[in-house]
């Protein structure tokens, strides 16, 4: 009765199951899942939900696996519950996808449960993870390396992943299915479950693989935890309390991550793009959080993503120049651009996030908007009167364009706006590609001339871009290597009757 009351309280407090819900119950036949099924059967009338038993034979233990499946089928018949029982070759799947048996079993099991739920119209999957499983999970995460997300352990209720598992056999669009994973036994210990089975004359199956030391969880359960209990007999309670505290802190942090993500990110097909300078200005915790969130959005889950993956990618995105890359799990890649940070499929062929000139020359008007051919950028030109240079910059800096905002729109920073003295301009104004022998006097070099070729090398402009970086020509000289540096001689003074302003922006 005590265990049933505990589960009743957990369901109510955590809002795990609503009246009218259909619940798929994952039943292996062991003590944990058999207890879960028995308790939910006793509570379903009170809470007004229905049950459907689901069992997957992993084909890993021969006759023992078959006997487990037969046992679950018999229980479902005796208790008059509908059931779906299937068999899949986890070993073959693990070999085909280069996964551990543990990982492969988990992928196939959850894909199967999601299929069953969608076929019967259920919105909740109940699994039998209990308080001791929680302790083991926290330790496993800690030993493998984790951040706050791993230290909080398992949640009472979470969304079923819509990740790119190849384990599913049906064309199921899980991303559109509001499917929750509920853990009603998360406050119940293994000892309490064993007592419940004895008191209710339940004779669960025993999985011999639970003693196999080749499985990481078994080593934690049978070797590491008993050793820690010798040091601190209350270690299980300590770890569970820690998980609850971390979960509260993590929930707050995630709210800040979501807010930061909304201000710096844009989502494209198969890619998420951050405004680079805005992302770099975030606290390190939000940098990690937004990277993790991008991974989750692109892959539907964060399986395989360790803290070290995030930190390595963060440092590259924070410290490296344009062109740098970081490899992420599940065939994702982070790429650093001049104004953006891109996270997408490693094989995705990104165009550069800078305006490139695909024809030899583009003439510019004094005022107007000019589209760059075969490029997602335009050039805005305008004459501004009766303002200082600083005020002219501010007119552009106040734009609502996220990319320009993040770049600060300032040629001193080497970005996408520049200003010139209108009175000193003569002849045609145009953009062109580089030519052999091009030279200019980069701002900051105190009048010294430098070859454009050397400048591009020193600035680490990717070789593939160099022939197409737009050069602004004023008075037949290079006035601006667009996006990088203005010529010292072409800079507008702080005070001029008229300032000619050039701004690149995305369409």
C-alpha positions in Angstrom: 0.0 0.0 0.0 2.9 2.4 0.8 4.3 2.0 -2.7 1.0 2.5 -4.4 0.4 5.7 -2.4 3.8 6.9 -3.3 3.2 6.4 -7.0 -0.3 8.0 -6.7 1.3 11.0 -5.1 4.0 11.2 -7.8 1.5 11.0 -10.6 -0.6 13.8 -9.1 2.3 16.1 -8.1 4.2 15.7 -11.4 1.1 15.6 -13.6 2.3 12.5 -15.3 -1.0 11.2 -16.6 -4.2 13.0 -17.4 -7.7 11.7 -17.3 -8.6 10.1 -20.6 -4.9 9.4 -21.5 -4.0 6.1 -23.2 -0.7 4.9 -21.6 1.8 2.5 -23.2 3.5 0.6 -20.4 7.0 -0.7 -21.3 7.1 -4.2 -19.7 10.2 -6.3 -19.8 8.9 -8.9 -17.3 11.3 -7.9 -14.6 10.4 -6.8 -11.1 10.5 -3.1 -11.9 8.2 -3.1 -14.9 5.9 -5.7 -13.5 5.4 -3.6 -10.4 4.8 -0.5 -12.6 2.1 -2.4 -14.6 0.5 -3.7 -11.5 0.3 -0.3 -9.8 -1.0 1.5 -12.9 -3.6 -1.2 -13.3 -4.8 -0.5 -9.7 -4.8 3.3 -10.3 -6.2 3.5 -13.9 -9.8 3.5 -12.7 -9.2 6.2 -10.1 -7.3 8.4 -12.6 -9.4 7.6 -15.7 -6.6 6.4 -18.0 -6.2 3.2 -20.1 -3.2 0.9 -20.4 -1.5 -0.9 -23.3 1.3 -3.3 -22.6 4.4 -3.2 -24.9 7.3 -5.6 -24.9 10.3 -5.8 -27.3 12.3 -9.0 -27.5 15.9 -7.9 -28.1 17.0 -11.4 -29.3 20.1 -11.1 -27.1 19.6 -14.0 -24.7 18.1 -16.8 -26.9 15.5 -18.9 -25.2 15.6 -16.6 -22.1 14.5 -13.7 -24.2 11.7 -15.7 -25.8 10.5 -16.8 -22.4 10.4 -13.2 -21.2 8.2 -12.3 -24.2 5.9 -15.3 -23.5 5.7 -14.3 -19.8 4.6 -10.7 -20.6 2.0 -11.9 -23.1 0.6 -14.2 -20.5 0.4 -11.5 -17.9 -1.4 -9.2 -20.3 -4.0 -11.9 -21.1 -4.5 -12.7 -17.4 -5.0 -9.1 -16.5 -7.1 -8.5 -19.6 -4.9 -5.8 -21.0 -4.1 -5.2 -24.7 -0.5 -5.8 -25.7 2.0 -5.4 -28.5 4.9 -7.9 -28.4 7.5 -7.8 -31.1 11.0 -9.1 -31.7 14.0 -7.3 -33.3 17.6 -8.2 -33.7 19.4 -5.7 -31.5 22.8 -7.3 -32.1 22.6 -6.9 -35.8 21.5 -3.3 -35.5 24.4 -2.6 -33.1 26.9 -4.0 -35.6 25.3 -2.2 -38.6 25.4 1.2 -36.9 28.6 0.7 -34.9 26.9 1.1 -31.5 27.4 -0.6 -28.2 24.7 -3.2 -27.4 23.4 -0.9 -24.7 23.0 2.0 -27.1 21.5 -0.1 -29.8 19.0 -1.7 -27.4 17.9 1.7 -26.1 17.4 3.1 -29.6 15.4 0.2 -30.8 13.4 0.0 -27.6 12.3 3.6 -27.7 11.6 3.6 -31.4 9.4 0.5 -30.8 7.5 2.2 -27.9 7.0 5.3 -29.9 5.6 3.3 -32.8 3.2 1.5 -30.5 2.1 4.8 -29.0 1.4 6.4 -32.3 -0.4 3.4 -33.7 -2.9 3.2 -30.8 -3.1 7.0 -30.3 -1.4 7.1 -26.9 0.3 10.3 -25.7 2.2 8.8 -22.7 4.8 6.0 -22.4 5.3 4.8 -18.9 8.7 3.3 -18.0 9.9 1.7 -14.8 12.9 3.8 -13.9 13.1 4.0 -10.1 15.1 5.9 -7.5 18.1 3.6 -7.6 18.2 3.8 -11.4 18.4 7.6 -10.9 21.4 7.3 -8.7 23.1 5.0 -11.2 22.3 7.3 -14.1 23.8 10.3 -12.3 27.0 8.4 -11.5 27.3 7.2 -15.1 26.9 10.7 -16.5 29.5 12.0 -14.0 32.0 9.2 -14.8 31.6 9.8 -18.5 31.8 13.6 -18.2 28.7 15.8 -18.1 27.3 19.3 -17.3 24.2 20.3 -15.4 21.9 18.5 -17.8 23.5 15.2 -16.9 23.8 15.8 -13.2 20.1 16.4 -12.9 19.5 12.8 -13.8 16.2 11.6 -15.3 13.1 13.8 -15.3 9.7 12.6 -14.0 8.3 13.5 -17.4 10.1 14.4 -20.6 9.3 14.5 -24.3 10.1 11.4 -26.3 12.9 12.2 -28.7 12.2 12.7 -32.4 15.8 12.1 -33.2 17.2 10.5 -36.3 17.3 7.0 -35.0 17.3 4.4 -37.8 15.7 1.9 -35.4 12.1 2.7 -36.4 10.6 0.4 -39.0 7.7 2.7 -39.9 7.6 6.1 -41.5 6.5 7.8 -38.3 6.7 11.6 -38.0 7.4 11.7 -34.3 8.3 15.4 -34.4 4.6 16.2 -34.8 3.4 13.8 -32.1 3.1 15.1 -28.6 4.5 12.1 -26.9 5.6 12.1 -23.2 7.8 9.7 -21.3 6.6 9.3 -17.7 8.5 7.7 -14.8 6.0 7.1 -12.0 8.5 5.0 -9.9 11.2 7.6 -9.8 10.6 8.1 -6.0 10.5 4.4 -5.3 13.6 2.3 -4.3 14.6 -1.1 -5.6 14.1 -2.5 -2.1 10.5 -1.2 -2.0 9.8 -2.8 -5.4 11.1 -6.2 -4.2 8.9 -5.9 -1.1 5.9 -5.0 -3.2 6.4 -8.0 -5.5 6.6 -10.3 -2.4 3.5 -8.8 -0.8 1.5 -9.0 -4.0 2.6 -12.5 -5.0 4.3 -11.3 -8.2 6.9 -13.6 -9.7 8.9 -11.5 -12.1 11.5 -12.7 -14.6 15.2 -12.4 -13.8 17.4 -10.9 -16.6 20.8 -12.7 -16.4 22.4 -9.8 -18.3 21.9 -7.6 -15.3 24.9 -9.4 -13.8 27.1 -9.0 -16.9 30.0 -6.7 -15.9 30.7 -5.8 -19.5 27.7 -3.4 -19.2 28.6 0.0 -17.7 25.5 0.3 -15.6 26.1 -3.1 -14.1 29.6 -2.1 -13.0 28.2 1.1 -11.5 25.5 -0.9 -9.7 27.5 -3.9 -8.4 31.0 -2.4 -8.0 31.1 1.4 -7.7 28.0 2.2 -5.6 28.7 -0.5 -3.0 32.2 1.0 -2.6 30.8 4.5 -2.3 28.3 3.3 0.3 31.3 2.1 2.5 32.5 5.7 2.5 29.1 7.3 2.9 26.1 5.0 3.6 23.8 7.8 2.6 25.3 8.3 -0.8 22.1 7.4 -2.7 20.1 10.0 -0.8 22.9 12.5 -1.3 23.0 12.0 -5.1 19.2 12.2 -5.4 19.1 15.4 -3.4 21.9 16.8 -5.6 20.0 15.9 -8.7 16.9 17.7 -7.5 18.9 20.8 -6.7 20.7 20.8 -10.0 17.4 20.2 -11.8 15.9 23.4 -10.3 19.1 25.4 -11.3 19.1 23.9 -14.7 15.4 24.8 -15.3 16.3 28.5 -14.6 19.4 28.4 -16.8 17.4 26.9 -19.6 15.0 29.8 -19.5 17.9 32.1 -20.0 19.4 29.9 -22.8 16.0 30.0 -24.6 15.9 33.8 -24.3 19.5 34.2 -25.6 18.8 31.8 -28.4 15.9 33.8 -29.6 18.0 37.0 -29.9 21.1 35.5 -31.7 19.9 32.5 -33.8 18.1 32.0 -37.0 17.0 28.6 -38.2 17.3 27.4 -41.8 16.7 24.0 -43.4 19.2 21.7 -41.8 21.2 24.5 -40.2 21.2 26.9 -37.2 23.1 30.1 -37.6 24.3 32.4 -34.7 25.2 36.0 -35.1 28.9 35.6 -34.2 29.6 38.7 -32.2 26.4 38.5 -30.2 27.1 34.9 -29.4 30.6 35.7 -28.3 29.3 38.4 -25.9 27.2 35.8 -24.0 28.4 34.4 -20.7 30.1 31.1 -21.1 27.2 29.2 -19.6 24.8 30.6 -22.2 27.3 29.9 -25.0 27.4 26.2 -24.0 23.6 26.2 -23.5 22.8 27.7 -26.9 25.2 25.2 -28.6 23.6 22.3 -26.9 20.1 23.7 -27.8 21.1 24.0 -31.4 22.3 20.4 -31.4 19.1 19.2 -29.9 17.0 21.1 -32.4 18.9 19.7 -35.3 19.0 16.1 -34.1 16.0 15.9 -31.9 18.0 14.7 -28.9 21.4 15.1 -27.3 22.4 11.5 -27.2 26.1 11.1 -27.8 26.8 14.7 -27.0 29.3 15.0 -24.2 30.3 18.1 -22.2 33.7 17.9 -23.9 32.1 18.1 -27.4 30.3 21.3 -26.4 33.4 22.9 -24.7 35.7 22.1 -27.6 33.2 23.6 -30.1 32.7 26.6 -27.8 36.4 27.4 -27.6 36.8 27.1 -31.4 33.8 29.4 -32.0 35.0 31.8 -29.4 38.7 32.1 -30.2 39.3 31.0 -33.8 39.1 33.0 -37.0 36.8 32.5 -39.9 37.1 29.2 -41.6 37.7 27.2 -38.3 35.6 24.1 -37.8 34.6 21.8 -34.9 33.3 18.3 -35.3 30.2 17.3 -33.3 28.6 13.9 -32.9 25.9 12.6 -35.2 27.5 14.1 -38.3 27.1 17.7 -37.2 29.8 20.4 -37.6 30.3 23.9 -36.3 31.9 26.4 -38.7 33.1 29.9 -37.8 32.4 32.7 -40.3 33.2 36.4 -40.3 29.8 37.4 -39.0 28.2 34.1 -38.2 28.6 30.7 -36.5 27.0 27.9 -38.4 25.9 24.5 -37.0 24.7 22.0 -39.6 25.2 18.6 -41.2 28.9 18.0 -41.8 28.3 17.3 -45.5 26.1 20.3 -46.0 27.7 22.6 -48.6 27.4 26.1 -47.1 27.9 29.2 -49.0 30.1 31.7 -47.2 28.3 34.2 -44.9 29.9 37.1 -46.6 29.0 39.0 -49.8 31.1 37.8 -52.7 31.3 39.2 -56.2 30.6 36.7 -58.9 31.1 39.1 -61.9 34.1 41.3 -62.6 32.4 44.6 -61.9 29.2 46.1 -60.4 28.6 49.9 -60.7 27.1 51.7 -57.7 24.9 54.8 -57.6 25.5 57.6 -55.1 22.2 56.7 -53.6 20.1 53.5 -53.9 20.1 49.8 -53.4 22.1 47.5 -55.7 21.7 43.7 -55.7 24.8 41.6 -56.0 24.3 39.0 -58.8 24.1 35.4 -57.6 24.4 36.5 -54.0 22.0 36.9 -51.1 23.3 40.4 -50.3 22.5 44.0 -51.5 24.5 47.2 -51.2 22.9 50.3 -49.9 24.4 53.7 -50.7 23.3 57.1 -49.5 24.6 60.6 -48.9 24.2 61.9 -45.4 24.4 65.7 -44.8 24.9 67.8 -41.7 26.0 65.0 -39.4 29.3 63.9 -37.9 31.0 60.7 -38.9 30.0 59.2 -35.5 26.4 60.2 -36.1 26.4 58.7 -39.6 27.6 55.4 -38.2 24.8 55.5 -35.6 22.2 55.8 -38.3 23.2 52.4 -39.6 23.9 50.9 -36.2 20.3 51.4 -35.1 19.1 49.1 -37.9 16.9 46.2 -37.0 19.0 43.8 -39.2 20.4 41.2 -36.8 23.5 40.5 -38.9 24.4 44.2 -39.1 23.7 44.7 -35.4 26.0 41.9 -34.4 28.7 43.2 -36.7 28.5 46.7 -35.1 28.5 48.2 -38.7 31.8 49.8 -38.3 34.8 49.7 -40.7 37.2 50.0 -37.8 35.9 46.6 -36.7 36.3 45.3 -40.3 32.6 44.7 -41.1 29.9 45.8 -43.5 29.6 49.5 -43.5 32.0 52.3 -44.4 31.9 56.1 -44.7 33.7 58.4 -47.2 34.0 62.2 -47.8 31.6 63.0 -50.6 33.5 66.1 -51.6 36.6 64.0 -52.4 34.9 61.6 -54.7 35.2 61.9 -58.5 34.4 59.7 -61.4 32.8 56.3 -61.4 32.1 54.3 -58.2 32.0 50.6 -58.5 32.9 47.2 -57.0 35.3 44.9 -58.7 37.2 41.7 -58.2 41.0 41.8 -57.4 43.6 42.1 -60.0 47.3 41.1 -60.1 49.4 43.8 -58.5 46.6 45.4 -56.5 47.9 47.5 -53.5 46.3 49.8 -51.0 47.1 51.6 -47.7 45.1 49.7 -44.9 43.8 51.8 -42.1 46.1 51.6 -39.1 49.4 51.1 -41.1 50.3 54.8 -40.9 50.3 55.4 -44.7 52.4 52.3 -45.6 51.3 50.5 -48.7 50.6 46.8 -48.8 49.9 44.3 -51.6 46.3 43.1 -51.6 47.6 39.5 -51.9 49.7 39.8 -48.7 46.8 41.5 -46.9 44.4 38.7 -47.7 46.9 36.1 -46.4 47.6 38.0 -43.2 43.8 38.5 -42.6 43.3 34.7 -43.2 40.7 35.3 -45.8 40.0 31.8 -47.2 41.7 31.1 -50.5 38.5 30.2 -52.2 37.1 33.7 -51.5 40.0 35.9 -52.5 39.1 36.3 -56.1 35.5 37.3 -55.2 35.9 39.6 -52.2 34.4 42.9 -53.4 36.7 45.9 -53.7 35.2 49.4 -53.6 36.8 51.6 -56.2 36.7 55.4 -55.6 38.9 57.8 -57.6 40.3 54.8 -59.5 41.9 53.5 -56.2 40.9 50.7 -53.8 38.9 52.6 -51.1 37.7 49.6 -49.2 38.4 45.8 -49.1 34.8 45.3 -48.3 34.2 43.7 -44.9 37.9 44.0 -43.9 39.7 47.3 -44.2 39.2 50.8 -45.6 42.2 52.6 -47.3 43.7 55.2 -44.9 43.5 57.9 -47.6 39.8 57.2 -48.2 38.6 57.5 -44.6 36.0 60.1 -44.0 37.0 62.8 -41.5 34.9 63.3 -38.4 33.5 66.5 -39.7 32.5 66.8 -43.4 29.6 68.6 -45.2 28.5 65.4 -46.7 29.3 61.7 -45.9 28.8 58.9 -48.4 27.8 55.8 -46.6 28.0 52.2 -48.0 26.4 49.3 -46.3 26.2 45.6 -47.2 23.2 43.7 -45.9 21.4 40.4 -46.5 18.3 40.5 -48.6 
